[in-house]
Amino acid sequence: MAESFFNIDGQLRTLAAQAEADCGEAFARIEETCAFNEEKVLSAFARQRVSEVHFKGSTGYGYDDLGRETLDRVYADFFGCEDALVRHNFVSGTHALTVALFGVLRAGDTMVSLTGAPYDTMEEVIGLRGEGHGSLKDFGVSYRQLDLLESGAPDLAGIPSAVQGAKVAYIQRSRGYSLRPSLTVEQIGAMAAAAKAANPAVRVIVDNCYGEFVEKTEPTQAGADLIVGSLIKNPGGGVAETGGYIAGKRELIELCSYRLTCVGLGKEVGCTLNQSKPMFMGAFLAPQTVANAVKTSVFALRLFELLGFEAFPRFDEYRTDIIAAIRLGTPERLIAFCQGIQKGSPVDGFVSPEPWDMPGYDSPVIMAAGAFTGGASIELSADAPLREPYAVWLQGGITYNTGKLGILCAAQALKEQGLI
C-alpha cells in the first residue's frame, strides 16, 4: 500500500483527503488555464517552425545559431511581445533583472519601484545595501519607491507623482519574502497605464518570476515594456538546466543584449552549447508543470489552514503566481517544515537543511530543495529567512502527486517534533 512508502500519520492522511476534496473547484480553474496556455505555447512552436535542427548547440562565438534565434521568437510569440532574449548565460532571475536594469538605465536616471521594497537579492543591485560594488547607485542611478497600500494593493493614486522624472517604473509581481498579495496581470496593467499617462517616457519593467503561465496573459500584453524571469522557475518547465529571459519591446531588448554581451554584437553572438533542447522542451512543458506547482500550492494552503495555521493566499483565491506563504510562528516550526520538505524530495532526501548566511540576503536563510536542477524553484522547494513573522515560502512541484507527498512530509515533521 502507498501508506507504507512514507511514514505519514493516518490522521494527517485523513486531513489531506479532506483538503484535497475542498480544493476541487480551484483545481478545475487551474486545469482550464493550463489547457489554454498549452494551446498558446503549442501554436507558438508551430508558427515559429521549430525543428530538430534548432536543438543542435553551437560553440565559440555562436554566430547564426538558428536554435537561439528561434527560441527568442517562440518566447516573444507566447508572451505576446516584439522580441525576447532567452539565454542559458543568465545565472539567475536576479542576474536577468540586473541586465535589464543596467541595459535601460543610464547615469542621472531615476528608477522608482511601484511595489515598495524589492526582493532581498535586488537590494545590493540597486544600492540599498553594500557600497562600492558596482550597483546602480554607484553608476549614478537614483532610486525611490512607492509603497503598496496597507491591503497590499497598488497605490494607483500615488503612481502619477511617483513616476515624475523617472526612466524606469519597476514592478515585482510576486510577494517575495512578504505576506502581501501577488499582483494580477490586470493590476499590473492598471499600474502601467497610470505610470504612462503621467509620464509617457517611463519604461515599465516587471519582475515576472514565479508568475509565468499562472494566468492566461502576461504583463507584456497589459502594458509592460519588459518582463524578466528565470528558466529554473516557471518557463523552464523543470527541464531547463539554467538560464533566464527578458522579453518585451524590441528596442529595449537590443539595449539589454548589449549589456549581456557587448555593444554592437548584442544578440548576434552567444553559443548555446547543449542547452537549446532542454530550453525548448522546458518551454513546451511549462504550462502543465506550472499547473502542477499551483495545485501543490493550493493543497498546501488548505492542509495547513486545517492544521490551524495562517496561509497566504487563501487556497480558493485566484492565483497569479506559484508561491504559497504559511505563517508558522516560530523558528523551530520553520526549520522542521523545511526539513520535512527535504525528506519528501527525490534528490538529497536523506539530508537535513540548516539555516546559513546565504549571499545576497541580510538574514540567515534555510532552504529545502531536493531538486534535479540545483536551486530550481519550479521543483518542490521551501525557503525562508529566519526572522519575523517566521513564515515559510513554498513553491514548485513538477508533478502534483509527488508535490502533495512533499507537503505531507513537512506536516509529518512538525507532528513528530510535537510542533502541531
KALINNOR-V743565 format. One record per pair of residues at least 24 apart in sequence whose ideal C-beta (glycine too) atoms are under 10 Angstrom apart, sorted by the first residue. I is the first residue (numbers start at 1). J is the second residue. Records with the same first field share a line. If there is no record, write none. Layout:
I: J + J
//
This chain:
2: 401 + 405
5: 405
6: 343 + 344 + 405 + 406 + 408 + 409 + 412
7: 343 + 409 + 412 + 416
8: 344 + 405 + 408 + 409 + 411 + 412 + 415
9: 408 + 411 + 412 + 415 + 416
11: 415
12: 303 + 307 + 407 + 408 + 409 + 411 + 412 + 414 + 415 + 420
13: 408 + 411 + 412
15: 302 + 303 + 306 + 307 + 408 + 411
16: 299 + 302 + 303 + 306 + 404 + 405 + 407 + 408 + 411
18: 302 + 303 + 306
19: 298 + 299 + 300 + 301 + 302 + 303 + 304 + 305 + 306 + 307 + 315 + 404 + 407 + 408
20: 295 + 298 + 299 + 302 + 303 + 400 + 404
21: 302
22: 298 + 299 + 302 + 303 + 305 + 306 + 315 + 316
23: 295 + 298 + 299 + 301 + 302 + 303 + 315 + 316
24: 316
25: 316
26: 294 + 295 + 297 + 298 + 299 + 301 + 302 + 314 + 315 + 316 + 317 + 318 + 319
27: 291 + 294 + 295 + 298 + 299 + 400
29: 294 + 298 + 316 + 318 + 319
30: 214 + 290 + 291 + 292 + 293 + 294 + 295 + 297 + 298 + 319 + 400
31: 288 + 291 + 294 + 295
32: 216 + 291
33: 213 + 214 + 215 + 216 + 287 + 290 + 291 + 294 + 319
34: 213 + 214 + 216 + 286 + 287 + 288 + 289 + 290 + 291 + 292 + 294 + 295
35: 287 + 288 + 291
36: 213 + 215 + 216 + 217 + 287
37: 78 + 212 + 213 + 214 + 215 + 216 + 217 + 218 + 286 + 287 + 288 + 290 + 291
38: 213 + 284 + 285 + 286 + 287 + 288 + 291
39: 287
40: 77 + 78 + 79 + 80 + 213 + 216 + 217 + 287
41: 74 + 75 + 77 + 78 + 213 + 235 + 237 + 283 + 284 + 285 + 286 + 287 + 288
42: 78 + 284 + 287
43: 77 + 78
44: 73 + 74 + 75 + 76 + 77 + 78 + 79 + 80 + 283 + 284
45: 70 + 74 + 77 + 78 + 280 + 283 + 284
46: 77
47: 73 + 74 + 77 + 78
48: 72 + 73 + 74 + 75 + 76 + 77 + 78
49: 73 + 74
50: 74 + 280 + 283 + 284
52: 277
54: 272 + 276 + 277 + 280
55: 272 + 274 + 275 + 276 + 277 + 278 + 279 + 280 + 281
56: 272 + 274 + 276 + 277
57: 88 + 271 + 272 + 273 + 274 + 275 + 276 + 277
58: 269 + 270 + 271 + 272 + 273 + 274 + 276
59: 271 + 272 + 273 + 274
60: 269 + 271
61: 261 + 265 + 268 + 269 + 270 + 271
62: 261 + 268 + 269 + 270 + 271 + 272 + 273
63: 265 + 268 + 269 + 270 + 271
64: 268
65: 267 + 268 + 269 + 270 + 271 + 272 + 276
66: 272 + 276
67: 272 + 275 + 276 + 277 + 279 + 280
68: 267 + 268 + 269 + 270 + 271 + 272 + 275 + 276 + 279
69: 267 + 268
70: 276 + 280
71: 245 + 272 + 275 + 276 + 279 + 280 + 283
72: 245 + 247 + 253 + 257 + 267
74: 279 + 280 + 283 + 284
75: 212 + 227 + 235 + 245 + 246 + 247 + 279 + 283
76: 220 + 245 + 247 + 248 + 250 + 253
78: 212 + 213 + 218 + 235 + 247 + 283 + 286 + 287
79: 208 + 212 + 217 + 218 + 219 + 220 + 221 + 224 + 227 + 229 + 235 + 245 + 247 + 248
80: 217 + 218 + 219 + 220 + 221 + 222 + 247
81: 218 + 219 + 220 + 221 + 224 + 225 + 226 + 227 + 247 + 248 + 249 + 250 + 253
82: 220 + 225 + 247 + 248 + 249 + 250 + 251 + 252 + 253
83: 246 + 247 + 248 + 249 + 250 + 251 + 252 + 253 + 254 + 256 + 257 + 267
84: 220 + 226 + 227 + 245 + 246 + 247 + 248 + 250 + 253 + 256 + 267
85: 226 + 228 + 244 + 245 + 246 + 247 + 248 + 252 + 253 + 254 + 256 + 257 + 259 + 260 + 261 + 266 + 267 + 270
86: 231 + 235 + 240 + 243 + 244 + 245 + 246 + 247 + 276 + 279 + 280 + 283
87: 231 + 242 + 243 + 244 + 245 + 246 + 257 + 260 + 261 + 267 + 270 + 272 + 275 + 279
88: 231 + 240 + 241 + 242 + 243 + 244 + 270 + 271 + 272 + 273 + 274 + 275 + 276 + 278 + 279
89: 242 + 243 + 244 + 260 + 261 + 270 + 271 + 272 + 273 + 275
90: 228 + 229 + 230 + 231 + 232 + 242 + 243 + 244 + 245 + 246 + 260
91: 230 + 232 + 242 + 243 + 244
92: 121 + 209 + 230 + 231 + 232 + 233 + 242 + 243 + 244 + 360 + 375
93: 119 + 121 + 122 + 207 + 208 + 209 + 210 + 228 + 229 + 230 + 231 + 232 + 233 + 244 + 245 + 377
94: 118 + 119 + 120 + 121 + 122 + 124 + 125 + 207 + 209 + 228 + 230 + 244 + 360
95: 121 + 125 + 228 + 230 + 243 + 244 + 260
96: 207 + 208 + 209 + 228 + 229 + 230 + 231 + 243 + 244 + 245 + 246 + 256 + 260
97: 121 + 122 + 125 + 170 + 172 + 205 + 206 + 207 + 208 + 209 + 226 + 228 + 229 + 230 + 244 + 246
98: 122 + 124 + 125 + 126 + 134 + 135 + 136 + 228 + 259 + 260
99: 228 + 244 + 246 + 255 + 256 + 257 + 258 + 259 + 260 + 261
100: 168 + 170 + 203 + 205 + 206 + 207 + 225 + 226 + 227 + 228 + 244 + 246 + 247 + 248 + 252 + 253 + 255 + 256 + 259 + 260
101: 125 + 126 + 136 + 141 + 168 + 170 + 205 + 226 + 228 + 256 + 259
102: 134 + 135 + 136 + 139 + 141 + 255 + 256 + 258 + 259 + 260
103: 205 + 226 + 246 + 252 + 253 + 254 + 255 + 256 + 257 + 258 + 259 + 260 + 266
104: 167 + 168 + 203 + 205 + 225 + 226 + 249 + 251 + 252 + 255 + 256 + 259
105: 136 + 139 + 140 + 141 + 142 + 167 + 168 + 203 + 205 + 255
106: 139 + 140 + 141 + 167 + 255
107: 136 + 139 + 140 + 141 + 142
108: 139 + 140 + 141 + 142 + 167
109: 136 + 139 + 140 + 141 + 142 + 165 + 166 + 167 + 168 + 203
110: 141 + 142 + 143 + 144 + 163 + 164 + 165 + 166 + 167 + 168 + 169 + 202
111: 136 + 137 + 141 + 142 + 143 + 144 + 145 + 166 + 167 + 168 + 169 + 170 + 203 + 205
112: 142 + 143 + 144 + 145 + 146 + 159 + 162 + 163 + 164 + 165 + 166 + 167 + 168 + 169 + 170 + 195 + 199 + 202
113: 143 + 144 + 145 + 146 + 147 + 162 + 166 + 168 + 169 + 170 + 171 + 172 + 207
114: 145 + 146 + 147 + 148 + 154 + 155 + 156 + 158 + 159 + 162 + 163 + 166 + 169 + 170 + 171 + 172 + 183 + 188 + 191 + 192 + 194 + 195 + 204 + 206
115: 145 + 146 + 147 + 148 + 152 + 154 + 155 + 169 + 170 + 171 + 172 + 173 + 174 + 175 + 176 + 178 + 180 + 183 + 188 + 191 + 206 + 207
116: 145 + 146 + 147 + 148 + 149 + 152 + 154 + 155 + 172 + 176 + 178 + 180
117: 145 + 147 + 148 + 172 + 176 + 177 + 178
118: 143 + 145 + 170 + 172 + 176 + 207
119: 172 + 174 + 175 + 176 + 177 + 178 + 207 + 209 + 360 + 361
120: 176 + 177 + 358 + 360 + 361 + 362 + 363 + 365 + 385
121: 176 + 358 + 359 + 360 + 361
122: 170 + 172 + 176 + 207 + 360
123: 360 + 361 + 362
124: 359 + 360 + 361 + 362
125: 360
126: 170
129: 360 + 361 + 362
130: 360
136: 168
141: 167 + 168
142: 166 + 167
143: 168 + 170
145: 170
146: 191
148: 172 + 178 + 180 + 181 + 183
149: 180
150: 180
151: 180 + 181
152: 178 + 179 + 180 + 181 + 182 + 183 + 312
153: 180 + 181 + 183 + 187
154: 183 + 187 + 188 + 190 + 191 + 194
155: 191 + 194
156: 187 + 190 + 191 + 193 + 194 + 195
157: 194
158: 194
159: 190 + 191 + 192 + 193 + 194 + 195 + 196 + 197 + 198 + 199 + 202
160: 194 + 195 + 197 + 198 + 199
161: 198
162: 194 + 195 + 198 + 199
163: 191 + 194 + 195 + 196 + 197 + 198 + 199 + 201 + 202 + 204
164: 198 + 199 + 202
165: 199 + 201 + 202
166: 195 + 198 + 199 + 201 + 202 + 203
167: 199 + 201 + 202 + 203
168: 195 + 202 + 203 + 204 + 205 + 225 + 226
169: 194 + 195 + 196 + 198 + 199 + 202 + 203 + 204 + 205 + 206 + 224 + 225
170: 203 + 204 + 205 + 206 + 207
171: 195 + 204 + 205 + 206 + 207 + 208 + 219 + 224 + 227
172: 206 + 207 + 208 + 209 + 211
173: 206 + 207 + 208 + 209 + 210 + 211 + 212 + 214 + 218 + 219 + 224 + 227 + 229 + 320 + 321
174: 207 + 208 + 209 + 210 + 211 + 214 + 233 + 320 + 321 + 322 + 323 + 393 + 395
175: 210 + 312 + 313 + 320 + 321 + 323 + 324 + 325 + 393
176: 207 + 209 + 210 + 323 + 325 + 393
177: 325 + 361 + 363 + 365 + 383 + 384 + 385 + 387 + 391 + 393
178: 312 + 325 + 389 + 391 + 393
179: 310 + 311 + 312 + 313 + 325 + 326 + 327 + 389 + 391 + 393
180: 312 + 325
181: 312 + 313 + 317 + 318 + 320 + 321
182: 210 + 211 + 214 + 312 + 313 + 317 + 319 + 320 + 321 + 322 + 323 + 325
183: 211 + 219 + 320 + 321
184: 211 + 214 + 215 + 217 + 219 + 222 + 318 + 319 + 320 + 321
185: 211 + 214 + 215 + 216 + 217 + 218 + 219 + 220 + 221 + 222 + 223 + 224 + 320
186: 215 + 217 + 222 + 318 + 320
187: 219 + 222 + 320
188: 217 + 218 + 219 + 220 + 222 + 223 + 224 + 227 + 320
189: 217 + 219 + 221 + 222 + 223 + 224
190: 222 + 223
191: 219 + 222 + 223 + 224
192: 219 + 222 + 223 + 224 + 225
193: 222 + 223
194: 223
195: 223
196: 223 + 225
203: 248 + 249 + 252
204: 248 + 249
205: 246 + 248 + 252
206: 247 + 248
208: 233 + 234 + 235 + 245 + 246 + 247 + 321
209: 233 + 234 + 235 + 244 + 321 + 322 + 323 + 377 + 395
210: 234 + 290 + 293 + 320 + 321 + 322 + 323 + 377 + 378 + 393 + 395 + 396
211: 235 + 290 + 319 + 320 + 321 + 322 + 323
212: 236 + 237 + 245 + 247 + 283 + 286 + 287 + 290 + 321 + 322 + 378
213: 237 + 283 + 286 + 287 + 288 + 289 + 290 + 291 + 293 + 294 + 322
214: 287 + 290 + 291 + 293 + 294 + 297 + 318 + 319 + 320 + 321 + 322 + 323
215: 318 + 319 + 320 + 321
218: 247 + 248
219: 247 + 248
220: 247 + 248 + 249
224: 248 + 249
225: 249 + 251 + 252 + 253
226: 252 + 253 + 255 + 256
228: 256
230: 375 + 376 + 377 + 378
231: 275 + 278 + 279 + 282 + 283 + 286 + 373 + 376 + 378
232: 282 + 371 + 373 + 374 + 375 + 376 + 377 + 378 + 379
233: 286 + 290 + 293 + 321 + 322 + 375 + 376 + 377 + 378 + 379 + 395 + 396
234: 282 + 286 + 287 + 289 + 290 + 293 + 294 + 321 + 322 + 377 + 378 + 395 + 396
235: 279 + 282 + 283 + 285 + 286 + 287 + 289 + 290 + 378
236: 278 + 279 + 281 + 282 + 283 + 285 + 286 + 289 + 373 + 376 + 378
237: 278 + 279 + 280 + 281 + 282 + 283 + 284 + 285 + 286 + 287 + 288 + 289 + 290 + 378 + 398
238: 278 + 281 + 282 + 285 + 286 + 288 + 289 + 290 + 292 + 293 + 371 + 372 + 373 + 376 + 378 + 379 + 396 + 397 + 398 + 399
239: 277 + 278 + 279 + 280 + 281 + 282 + 283 + 284 + 285 + 286 + 289 + 372 + 373 + 376 + 378 + 398
240: 275 + 277 + 278 + 279 + 280 + 281 + 282 + 283 + 285 + 286 + 373 + 376 + 378
241: 274 + 275 + 278 + 279 + 282 + 372 + 373 + 374 + 376
242: 275 + 278 + 279 + 373 + 374 + 375 + 376
243: 275 + 278 + 279 + 282
245: 279 + 283
278: 373
282: 373 + 378
285: 398
286: 378
288: 398 + 399
289: 322 + 378 + 379 + 396 + 397 + 398 + 399
290: 321 + 322 + 378 + 396 + 397 + 398
291: 322 + 397 + 400
292: 322 + 378 + 380 + 396 + 397 + 398 + 399 + 400 + 401 + 402 + 403 + 404
293: 321 + 322 + 323 + 324 + 377 + 378 + 379 + 380 + 394 + 395 + 396 + 397 + 398 + 399 + 400 + 403
294: 319 + 320 + 321 + 322 + 323 + 324 + 395 + 397 + 400 + 403
295: 319 + 322 + 397 + 399 + 400 + 401 + 403 + 404
296: 322 + 324 + 380 + 394 + 395 + 396 + 397 + 398 + 399 + 400 + 401 + 402 + 403 + 404 + 405 + 406 + 407
297: 321 + 322 + 323 + 324 + 325 + 380 + 394 + 395 + 396 + 397 + 403 + 407
298: 324 + 400
299: 324 + 397 + 400 + 403 + 404 + 407 + 408
300: 324 + 326 + 341 + 380 + 382 + 392 + 394 + 395 + 397 + 403 + 404 + 406 + 407 + 408 + 410 + 411
301: 325 + 326 + 394 + 407
302: 407
303: 404 + 407 + 408 + 410 + 411
304: 328 + 337 + 392 + 394 + 407 + 410 + 411 + 414 + 420
306: 411
307: 411 + 414 + 415 + 420
308: 420
309: 333 + 337 + 391 + 392 + 414 + 420
310: 389 + 391
311: 391 + 394
312: 391 + 393
321: 395
322: 377 + 378 + 394 + 395 + 396 + 397
323: 377 + 393 + 394 + 395 + 396
324: 382 + 391 + 392 + 393 + 394 + 395 + 407
325: 384 + 389 + 391 + 392 + 393 + 394 + 395
326: 382 + 384 + 390 + 391 + 392 + 393 + 394 + 410
327: 388 + 389 + 390 + 391 + 392
328: 384 + 389 + 390 + 391 + 392 + 410 + 414 + 419 + 420
329: 388 + 389 + 390 + 391 + 419
330: 390 + 419
331: 355 + 364 + 366 + 384 + 386 + 387 + 388 + 390
332: 390 + 414 + 417 + 418 + 419
333: 390 + 392 + 413 + 414 + 417 + 419 + 420
334: 366 + 382 + 383 + 384 + 385 + 386 + 387 + 389 + 390 + 391 + 392 + 414 + 419
335: 366 + 368 + 384 + 386 + 390 + 392 + 413 + 417 + 419
336: 392 + 410 + 411 + 412 + 413 + 414 + 415 + 416 + 417 + 418 + 419 + 420
337: 366 + 368 + 382 + 384 + 392 + 394 + 407 + 409 + 410 + 411 + 413 + 414 + 419
338: 366 + 367 + 368 + 369 + 381 + 382 + 383 + 384 + 392 + 394 + 410 + 413
339: 366 + 368 + 382 + 409 + 410 + 413 + 414 + 417
340: 368 + 382 + 406 + 407 + 408 + 409 + 410 + 411 + 412 + 413 + 414 + 415 + 416 + 417
341: 367 + 368 + 369 + 370 + 380 + 381 + 382 + 383 + 392 + 394 + 396 + 403 + 406 + 407 + 409 + 410 + 413
342: 366 + 367 + 368 + 369 + 370 + 380 + 381 + 382 + 406 + 409 + 410 + 413
343: 368 + 370 + 405 + 406 + 409 + 410 + 412 + 413
344: 368 + 370 + 380 + 402 + 403 + 404 + 405 + 406 + 407 + 408 + 409 + 410 + 412 + 413
345: 369 + 370 + 371 + 372 + 379 + 380 + 381 + 382 + 402 + 405 + 406 + 409
346: 370 + 371 + 372 + 379 + 380 + 398 + 399 + 402 + 406
347: 371 + 372 + 373 + 374 + 379
349: 406 + 409
352: 413
353: 382 + 383
355: 384 + 385 + 386
356: 386
358: 383 + 385
361: 385
362: 387
363: 387 + 388
366: 392
368: 392 + 394 + 406 + 409 + 410
369: 395 + 396
370: 406
371: 396 + 398
372: 398
379: 403 + 406
380: 404 + 405 + 406 + 407 + 409 + 410
381: 406
382: 406 + 407 + 410
//
